[in-house]
Amino acid sequence: MVEVIDSQIFSINKNAKVSEKYIGKSNNKLVIVDNFFLFPNQVRDYALSCKYVKEGEHSNPGYIHRTGVNLFHFLDFTRWIKETYYQDYRVNYSAPIFSFQAYDTIGRVLPHIDEVNYAGLCCLNTDEEVLGNITGTSFYQYKTGEEYSQQYSYRNNILYNSDQKDWNKYHTEYHQYNRFIFYESCLFHSAYWDESKWDSETPRLTFNTFTW
């Protein structure tokens, strides 16, 4: 028996509120989309029903479920953001990545960059679960002043040879239910989660995009 889902539950809300925020000494731009999914509760239910895997080829502390549902719908939206808010009109035919991520623990994480041009995530934890600014995405400055690097560059060496004391956290964008955060993935960043204050049995749950 094949279980069929309605792909329309992943529809993006056409009336979502989009705003910009500038952070750090370099005025790095974040694009914030409130009320991102049209049917967030159904998306959350789907994410909680998925099977997840631990991918060992990178340092992500959580579990991942990759999805291709409504891929072009999401890709059109992220393309619109990068053209409208970043004036980036480059065309890249590399495959984007859309996934759900679940953390049941986080451990010690260092800042990183993603090997794409842009990253984004939408919080699927309810407002009650994230109350008190206990989960988010943090952004960092390296001890020599850099707030971003270039992919596939010798400049990335600082990521592999650094320690926590080498980094200054200058901003945390706290998560809210059904809020999508979009940013240049060359910014030094990491997941933030105060696991000690997490009362819910639901894991830290996000929908993630990695695009060019």
N, C-alpha and C positions, 0 to 999 in steps of 0.2 A: 504494500500500500504506500503510495507516494503522498507525502504531506505537502500541500500547496498553500503558500501564503500570498496575501494580496500585496503586491509591490507598492501600492498606493499609500500604505502606512508610512513609507519612508519619504513622502512628499515634503518638500521644503515650503515653509510658510511664506507666501508671497507678500504678506503684510508684516514680516519680521522687521524689527527696528535695528538699523545698522548705525553704528557710531565708531569714531576713531579715538585712539588714545596714544599719546607719545610718552615714551619712557626712557630713562637713562640719559647720560650726557650726550649720546649720539642721536637723541630724539628718534628712537626706534619706534616704528608705527605698529600698533596692534589694531585689528579690526574686530569689533565686538558685535555679534548678532544675537539679539534677544528674541526668544520665542522662535527658535530656529526650525524645529520640526513642527509640521502641522498637527501630527498625532503623536506627541512625545510619549504618552503612556503606552501606546502600542509598540513603539520602538524600544522602550525600556523593557517591556515584557518579552519582546523578541530577543533582546540582548541577554536577558536572564535565562532564556531557554536554550541558548546556543551551547555548543561544545567548544572548549578552548584548548589551545596547545601552548606549551612553553617553547619558544623559539630560541635556540641556544646560540645563534650566530651574532647576536647583539646583546647589549646590556640591559634591555628592558626588564624591569623587576616583576612585571605582571605576566598575564596570559593573554593570548591573542586569538581572535576569530576573524579571519579575512572574509570580506564579502564583496560580491560583484553586483548586488541588487541595486538597480537604479544608478549604475555607475555613471552614465552620461549625464544624468540629472545633476549629480553632485559635481561632476567635472565642469559642466556649464556654469554652475554657481561659483566654484572657486576661480574659474577663468574670469568671470565677471568681476569678482573682488580684486584680482591682481591687476586687471586692466583699469578698473574704475578708481581704486584706492592706491595702487602702487605704480600706475602708469607703465605697467610691464606688458608689452604686446608680443613678447617672444612666443614662438610656437615650438613645442617639444612633443615628440610622438612617443616618448618613453611611457611605459604603462604606469598609471597612478596607482596608489594603494589606498584602499578604504577598509577600515577594520573596526571591530569593537575590542576594547581592552578592559581587562578586569584585574584588579590588584586585591589579593588577600593579605599581603604584607608588602612592605617597601624596602626595608633595610637601609643601607647607606648608599646614596646615589651621588654621583658627581655630575656637574654640568656636561652637556653634550651638544652637538649639532646634528641635524638630519641630512642625509645625502640626497636631498631634493631641494627645490627652491623655496617651497612654502609648506608649512604644516598648520594643522588646525585640529581642534577637538571640541566636542559638545558633551557637557556633563549630563549623565543620565541618572544621577543620584538626586533624590527629591530634596526640596528645600529643608525639610526636617533633618535629613541625613547629613547635610553639609552645613547646618547651622553653626555659627561661631567661627567661620573662616578657617576650617580645618583641612580643606583640600584646594588645590589650585595648580597653577603653573608658575614656576619661579624663573627669574632672569638674573644673570650674573655678569659681573665685570671681573676680568682677570687682574692679577696684582700689578701688571704693567699697563693697565688702563683699557685694554681691548674689551669690547662688549659683543663682538661678532668676529667670525672668521670666514674663510672661503672654503667651499667643499673641494675635496681632492687636491689639497694644497699642503705644502710643507708647513704652513702656519698652523695646521691642525696638530702639530706635534705637542703643543702645550696641553692639549686634551689628554694625551696619553702619558705625559710625564708630570702631571700636576697632582696636588693633594688638596683636601678640603680647605686648608688654611690659605691656599693661593687664591681663593675666590671670595668676592664680596657680593652678596645678594642685594640687588638694588630695587627689585620690584617683584611682588607676587600678585598675579591676577587670579583672584579667588573664584572658584567655580560656583555657578548657580544652575539650577535645573533648567535644561533646555537652552542654555546659553552657549553659543559657538564662539570660540576664540581663534583668530587666524593671525599668523605672524610669519615673518621671514625665518626660515629654518636655520639660517646661518647665525642667528642669535644664540649665545650660550644660554641654555635653559635646562630645566629638569622638572620632573613631577614633584609636587609638594603634597604631603599627606601627613597630618598629625594623627598617626594611627592610634596613639594612646587615648585620644578623645573620641574615637569612632565607636558609637554605641550600636550601630545597625549590624544585622547579620548579612546584609547586602554588601558585596565588595565595592571598592571604588570602581566606578563604571563609566566609561567614556566611549563615544564614537569618534574615531580619528581619521584624518585625511592627510595624505602626503602627495603633493602634486608639484608640477613643474611650471 
